[in-house]
């Protein structure tokens, strides 16, 4: 995912889909208990997308998010994160015979859903024909506010994608729990105190961003990027009460800031000395008071650290504005 270095703003994204005849798609796929704590690997030749613990597979050769101004350009797998905007422009639409699998956090309109469960998680399903003649399967998870749309002129593509849908309570790549409000305030809890913000010698790190308590974007950090990140964390300056000049007047629109504009980023470090958690959080109206915290030690996010953090926030302040003159 490309880092978007933009001013913090309130942005929304609405997913529009065609409408047509409704066909019941009824199934129950569960084995008792709750959502699976882990997940199987994606089959050979397939790629997998996750959002809030809901996963779906698509052919590996499909480009991810191959869209222009919100319009698919080829067969593609789309992940629409909460708060992510779509550029507005006029384009000529490509041929309708495209296969598009999308997963996002807004429910398509004009569909009649049937109740079911998938991996013991309540879900709603519908099948319909789009205006351009493709079959579209819709799956909605109300508790997680996640929808899946599978549209293709090839019924076998639709069926394969639907069969691949799974739900888990723990992200299989990063080990982050899918739902928690522990990090909303910008610091982890229940962690041993230390005079160092990042003790030991971690060998890997994972980043997990939460919106409204639900896991959205993730990343794994290793190699040179891990070294750069650890150095930036350990060099981070002390916190401050000063307000950046760029934030003048921001309080007048503070009521418009949503959880998607200021989500916590959990950083999970792992190494021979054990595990360590840090939480980074941008303050949209007082960017100089953006912090990274271990729960007992808190530092300020400066330009160096902002650029070293994994690019898993939807929006970022200008890095040049993070350093105090």
RACOR-V948979 format. One record per pair of residues at least 6 apart in sequence whose ideal C-beta (glycine too) atoms are under 8 Angstrom apart, sorted by the first residue. I is the first residue (numbers start at 1). J is the second residue. If there is no record, write none. Layout:
i=I j=J
i=I j=J
This chain:
i=1 j=217
i=1 j=311
i=1 j=312
i=2 j=311
i=3 j=311
i=3 j=316
i=4 j=311
i=4 j=314
i=4 j=315
i=4 j=316
i=5 j=316
i=5 j=318
i=5 j=319
i=6 j=315
i=6 j=316
i=6 j=318
i=7 j=315
i=7 j=317
i=7 j=318
i=8 j=257
i=8 j=261
i=8 j=262
i=8 j=282
i=8 j=284
i=8 j=287
i=8 j=315
i=8 j=316
i=8 j=317
i=9 j=261
i=9 j=315
i=10 j=253
i=10 j=256
i=10 j=257
i=10 j=258
i=10 j=261
i=11 j=83
i=11 j=84
i=11 j=85
i=11 j=314
i=11 j=315
i=12 j=83
i=12 j=85
i=13 j=80
i=13 j=83
i=13 j=84
i=13 j=85
i=13 j=86
i=13 j=104
i=13 j=106
i=14 j=106
i=15 j=80
i=15 j=102
i=15 j=104
i=15 j=106
i=15 j=108
i=15 j=147
i=15 j=149
i=16 j=108
i=16 j=109
i=17 j=108
i=17 j=109
i=17 j=130
i=17 j=136
i=17 j=138
i=17 j=149
i=17 j=151
i=18 j=130
i=18 j=131
i=18 j=132
i=18 j=134
i=18 j=136
i=18 j=151
i=19 j=109
i=19 j=110
i=19 j=111
i=19 j=128
i=19 j=130
i=19 j=131
i=20 j=128
i=20 j=129
i=20 j=130
i=20 j=131
i=20 j=136
i=21 j=128
i=21 j=129
i=22 j=111
i=22 j=112
i=22 j=126
i=22 j=127
i=22 j=128
i=23 j=126
i=23 j=127
i=23 j=128
i=24 j=114
i=24 j=126
i=24 j=127
i=25 j=114
i=25 j=125
i=25 j=126
i=25 j=127
i=25 j=137
i=25 j=162
i=26 j=114
i=26 j=116
i=26 j=125
i=27 j=116
i=27 j=118
i=27 j=125
i=28 j=116
i=28 j=117
i=29 j=117
i=29 j=118
i=29 j=119
i=30 j=117
i=30 j=118
i=30 j=119
i=30 j=120
i=31 j=120
i=32 j=120
i=33 j=120
i=34 j=120
i=34 j=121
i=34 j=169
i=35 j=53
i=35 j=119
i=35 j=120
i=35 j=121
i=35 j=167
i=35 j=168
i=35 j=169
i=35 j=178
i=36 j=119
i=36 j=166
i=36 j=167
i=36 j=168
i=36 j=169
i=37 j=168
i=37 j=169
i=37 j=170
i=38 j=168
i=38 j=170
i=38 j=172
i=39 j=55
i=39 j=166
i=39 j=168
i=39 j=172
i=40 j=166
i=42 j=48
i=42 j=57
i=43 j=57
i=45 j=59
i=45 j=60
i=46 j=57
i=46 j=58
i=46 j=59
i=46 j=60
i=46 j=164
i=47 j=57
i=47 j=58
i=47 j=59
i=47 j=60
i=47 j=62
i=47 j=64
i=47 j=77
i=48 j=55
i=48 j=56
i=48 j=57
i=48 j=58
i=48 j=164
i=49 j=55
i=49 j=56
i=49 j=58
i=49 j=64
i=49 j=77
i=49 j=79
i=49 j=101
i=49 j=103
i=50 j=171
i=50 j=172
i=50 j=173
i=50 j=218
i=51 j=79
i=51 j=81
i=51 j=103
i=51 j=104
i=51 j=105
i=51 j=146
i=51 j=216
i=52 j=105
i=52 j=141
i=52 j=144
i=52 j=145
i=52 j=146
i=52 j=178
i=52 j=179
i=52 j=214
i=52 j=215
i=52 j=216
i=53 j=144
i=53 j=167
i=53 j=168
i=53 j=169
i=53 j=170
i=53 j=171
i=53 j=178
i=53 j=179
i=53 j=214
i=53 j=215
i=54 j=103
i=54 j=141
i=54 j=144
i=54 j=146
i=54 j=148
i=54 j=165
i=54 j=166
i=54 j=167
i=55 j=164
i=55 j=165
i=55 j=166
i=55 j=167
i=55 j=168
i=56 j=77
i=56 j=101
i=56 j=103
i=56 j=148
i=56 j=150
i=56 j=161
i=56 j=164
i=56 j=165
i=57 j=160
i=57 j=161
i=57 j=164
i=58 j=77
i=58 j=101
i=58 j=161
i=59 j=75
i=62 j=74
i=62 j=75
i=62 j=76
i=62 j=77
i=62 j=99
i=63 j=74
i=63 j=76
i=64 j=76
i=64 j=77
i=64 j=78
i=64 j=79
i=65 j=76
i=65 j=77
i=65 j=78
i=65 j=79
i=66 j=72
i=66 j=73
i=66 j=74
i=66 j=75
i=66 j=76
i=67 j=73
i=67 j=76
i=67 j=78
i=68 j=89
i=68 j=91
i=69 j=86
i=69 j=87
i=69 j=88
i=69 j=89
i=69 j=90
i=69 j=91
i=70 j=86
i=70 j=87
i=71 j=91
i=71 j=93
i=71 j=94
i=72 j=78
i=72 j=94
i=72 j=98
i=72 j=100
i=73 j=94
i=74 j=94
i=74 j=98
i=75 j=98
i=75 j=99
i=75 j=100
i=76 j=98
i=76 j=100
i=76 j=101
i=77 j=101
i=77 j=102
i=78 j=100
i=78 j=101
i=78 j=102
i=78 j=103
i=78 j=104
i=79 j=102
i=79 j=103
i=79 j=104
i=80 j=102
i=80 j=103
i=80 j=104
i=80 j=105
i=80 j=106
i=81 j=104
i=81 j=105
i=81 j=211
i=81 j=216
i=81 j=217
i=81 j=314
i=82 j=105
i=82 j=211
i=82 j=212
i=82 j=216
i=82 j=260
i=82 j=314
i=83 j=211
i=83 j=258
i=83 j=260
i=83 j=261
i=83 j=314
i=83 j=315
i=84 j=314
i=96 j=132
i=96 j=133
i=96 j=134
i=96 j=153
i=97 j=134
i=97 j=153
i=98 j=152
i=99 j=151
i=99 j=152
i=99 j=153
i=99 j=154
i=99 j=157
i=100 j=149
i=100 j=151
i=100 j=152
i=101 j=148
i=101 j=149
i=101 j=150
i=101 j=151
i=101 j=161
i=102 j=148
i=102 j=149
i=103 j=146
i=103 j=147
i=103 j=148
i=103 j=149
i=104 j=146
i=104 j=147
i=104 j=149
i=105 j=145
i=105 j=146
i=105 j=147
i=106 j=147
i=107 j=140
i=107 j=145
i=107 j=147
i=108 j=138
i=108 j=147
i=108 j=149
i=111 j=126
i=111 j=128
i=111 j=138
i=112 j=126
i=113 j=124
i=113 j=125
i=113 j=126
i=113 j=138
i=113 j=140
i=114 j=124
i=114 j=125
i=114 j=126
i=115 j=122
i=115 j=123
i=115 j=124
i=116 j=123
i=116 j=124
i=116 j=125
i=117 j=123
i=118 j=139
i=118 j=141
i=118 j=165
i=118 j=166
i=118 j=167
i=119 j=166
i=119 j=167
i=119 j=168
i=120 j=167
i=121 j=141
i=121 j=143
i=121 j=144
i=121 j=167
i=122 j=141
i=122 j=142
i=122 j=143
i=123 j=139
i=123 j=140
i=123 j=141
i=123 j=142
i=124 j=139
i=124 j=140
i=124 j=141
i=124 j=142
i=125 j=137
i=125 j=138
i=125 j=139
i=125 j=140
i=126 j=137
i=126 j=138
i=127 j=135
i=127 j=136
i=127 j=137
i=127 j=138
i=128 j=135
i=128 j=136
i=128 j=138
i=129 j=135
i=129 j=136
i=130 j=136
i=130 j=151
i=133 j=153
i=134 j=151
i=134 j=152
i=134 j=153
i=135 j=151
i=135 j=152
i=135 j=153
i=135 j=155
i=135 j=158
i=136 j=149
i=136 j=150
i=136 j=151
i=136 j=158
i=137 j=148
i=137 j=149
i=137 j=150
i=137 j=151
i=137 j=158
i=137 j=161
i=137 j=162
i=138 j=147
i=138 j=148
i=138 j=149
i=138 j=150
i=139 j=147
i=139 j=148
i=139 j=150
i=139 j=162
i=139 j=165
i=140 j=146
i=140 j=147
i=140 j=148
i=141 j=147
i=141 j=167
i=144 j=179
i=144 j=214
i=145 j=214
i=148 j=165
i=150 j=157
i=150 j=158
i=150 j=161
i=150 j=162
i=151 j=158
i=152 j=158
i=168 j=178
i=169 j=177
i=169 j=178
i=169 j=179
i=170 j=176
i=170 j=177
i=170 j=178
i=171 j=177
i=171 j=178
i=171 j=208
i=171 j=215
i=171 j=218
i=173 j=206
i=173 j=218
i=173 j=220
i=174 j=206
i=174 j=207
i=174 j=208
i=174 j=218
i=174 j=219
i=174 j=220
i=174 j=268
i=175 j=206
i=175 j=268
i=176 j=206
i=176 j=208
i=176 j=215
i=176 j=218
i=176 j=266
i=176 j=268
i=177 j=215
i=178 j=214
i=178 j=215
i=179 j=213
i=179 j=214
i=179 j=215
i=180 j=210
i=180 j=213
i=181 j=213
i=182 j=188
i=182 j=189
i=183 j=210
i=183 j=264
i=183 j=266
i=183 j=279
i=184 j=210
i=184 j=213
i=184 j=264
i=186 j=264
i=186 j=279
i=186 j=280
i=186 j=281
i=186 j=291
i=186 j=293
i=187 j=279
i=187 j=293
i=187 j=294
i=187 j=295
i=187 j=298
i=188 j=266
i=188 j=277
i=188 j=278
i=188 j=279
i=188 j=293
i=188 j=294
i=188 j=295
i=189 j=295
i=191 j=276
i=191 j=277
i=191 j=294
i=191 j=295
i=191 j=296
i=193 j=295
i=193 j=296
i=194 j=294
i=194 j=296
i=194 j=297
i=195 j=297
i=196 j=234
i=196 j=297
i=197 j=233
i=197 j=234
i=197 j=236
i=197 j=278
i=197 j=292
i=197 j=293
i=197 j=294
i=197 j=297
i=197 j=298
i=197 j=299
i=198 j=230
i=198 j=233
i=198 j=234
i=198 j=269
i=198 j=276
i=198 j=278
i=198 j=294
i=199 j=273
i=199 j=276
i=200 j=269
i=200 j=271
i=200 j=272
i=200 j=273
i=200 j=274
i=200 j=276
i=201 j=271
i=201 j=272
i=201 j=273
i=202 j=226
i=202 j=230
i=202 j=269
i=202 j=270
i=202 j=271
i=202 j=273
i=202 j=276
i=203 j=222
i=203 j=226
i=203 j=270
i=203 j=271
i=203 j=272
i=204 j=220
i=204 j=221
i=204 j=222
i=204 j=226
i=204 j=269
i=204 j=270
i=204 j=271
i=205 j=220
i=205 j=221
i=205 j=222
i=205 j=226
i=205 j=229
i=205 j=230
i=205 j=267
i=205 j=268
i=205 j=269
i=205 j=270
i=206 j=218
i=206 j=219
i=206 j=220
i=206 j=221
i=206 j=267
i=206 j=268
i=206 j=270
i=207 j=218
i=207 j=219
i=207 j=220
i=207 j=221
i=207 j=265
i=207 j=266
i=207 j=267
i=207 j=268
i=207 j=309
i=207 j=310
i=207 j=312
i=208 j=215
i=208 j=217
i=208 j=218
i=208 j=265
i=208 j=266
i=208 j=268
i=208 j=312
i=209 j=215
i=209 j=216
i=209 j=217
i=209 j=218
i=209 j=263
i=209 j=264
i=209 j=265
i=209 j=266
i=209 j=312
i=209 j=313
i=210 j=216
i=210 j=263
i=210 j=264
i=210 j=266
i=211 j=259
i=211 j=260
i=211 j=263
i=212 j=259
i=212 j=260
i=216 j=263
i=217 j=312
i=217 j=313
i=217 j=314
i=218 j=312
i=219 j=310
i=219 j=311
i=219 j=312
i=221 j=229
i=221 j=310
i=225 j=308
i=225 j=310
i=228 j=308
i=229 j=267
i=229 j=308
i=229 j=309
i=229 j=310
i=230 j=269
i=231 j=308
i=232 j=304
i=232 j=305
i=232 j=307
i=232 j=308
i=232 j=309
i=233 j=278
i=233 j=292
i=233 j=299
i=233 j=305
i=233 j=308
i=235 j=304
i=235 j=305
i=236 j=292
i=236 j=299
i=236 j=300
i=236 j=301
i=236 j=302
i=236 j=304
i=236 j=305
i=237 j=299
i=237 j=300
i=237 j=302
i=237 j=324
i=238 j=299
i=238 j=300
i=239 j=289
i=239 j=291
i=239 j=298
i=239 j=299
i=239 j=300
i=240 j=288
i=240 j=289
i=240 j=300
i=240 j=324
i=241 j=289
i=242 j=288
i=242 j=324
i=243 j=286
i=243 j=288
i=243 j=289
i=244 j=286
i=244 j=287
i=244 j=288
i=244 j=321
i=244 j=324
i=246 j=287
i=246 j=317
i=246 j=318
i=246 j=321
i=247 j=285
i=247 j=286
i=247 j=287
i=247 j=288
i=250 j=284
i=250 j=285
i=250 j=286
i=251 j=285
i=254 j=284
i=254 j=285
i=257 j=284
i=257 j=285
i=260 j=314
i=261 j=284
i=261 j=315
i=262 j=281
i=262 j=282
i=262 j=283
i=262 j=284
i=263 j=281
i=263 j=313
i=263 j=314
i=264 j=279
i=264 j=280
i=264 j=281
i=265 j=279
i=265 j=280
i=265 j=281
i=265 j=309
i=265 j=310
i=265 j=312
i=265 j=313
i=266 j=277
i=266 j=278
i=266 j=279
i=267 j=277
i=267 j=278
i=267 j=279
i=267 j=280
i=267 j=292
i=268 j=275
i=268 j=276
i=268 j=277
i=269 j=275
i=269 j=276
i=269 j=277
i=269 j=278
i=276 j=294
i=277 j=294
i=277 j=295
i=278 j=292
i=278 j=293
i=278 j=294
i=279 j=292
i=279 j=293
i=280 j=290
i=280 j=291
i=280 j=292
i=280 j=301
i=280 j=305
i=280 j=309
i=281 j=290
i=281 j=291
i=281 j=292
i=282 j=290
i=282 j=301
i=282 j=313
i=282 j=316
i=282 j=317
i=283 j=289
i=283 j=290
i=283 j=291
i=284 j=317
i=287 j=317
i=287 j=321
i=287 j=322
i=288 j=300
i=288 j=322
i=288 j=324
i=289 j=300
i=290 j=300
i=290 j=301
i=290 j=306
i=290 j=317
i=290 j=322
i=291 j=298
i=291 j=299
i=291 j=300
i=291 j=301
i=292 j=298
i=292 j=299
i=292 j=300
i=292 j=301
i=292 j=305
i=293 j=299
i=301 j=309
i=301 j=322
i=302 j=322
i=302 j=323
i=303 j=319
i=303 j=320
i=303 j=322
i=303 j=323
i=306 j=316
i=306 j=317
i=306 j=319
i=306 j=322
i=307 j=319
